[in-house]
Amino acid sequence: MSTETSTNDDVQSGRTITLTQADDGWWVARDEATGVASQGETRQDTLGNLDEAVALHKRETGDSVDNWEEKKEVLDELGIDPDEVQQARDEHDGLPDFIQ
């Protein structure tokens, strides 16, 4: 599946990142510490996307959604039915931590 894989220990950030080029030419980067991955058409785009994804994962960036009305608005924008989300929460006693 991949044509090139390399692992880089980033001395400046202390991060270990695995960078893989798929057969279709796209790149996938994975931050080994967090397990977060991202992709892009170029290595540079991929690493930039990974930085953003890790920051979101660590809650270092992004807008906080604090109440149900805001959550419904965001879900609607993403094309997700808020009623289905609420039903799933009710049936499964909340959501996993990574979704909250």
Secondary structure, DSSP 4 states (H G I P E B T S, - for coil): -EEEEEEEEETTTTEEEEEEEETTS-EEEEETTT--EEEESSHHHHHHHHHHHHHHHTTSSS----SHHHHHHHHHHTT--HHHHHHHHHHTTS--TTT-
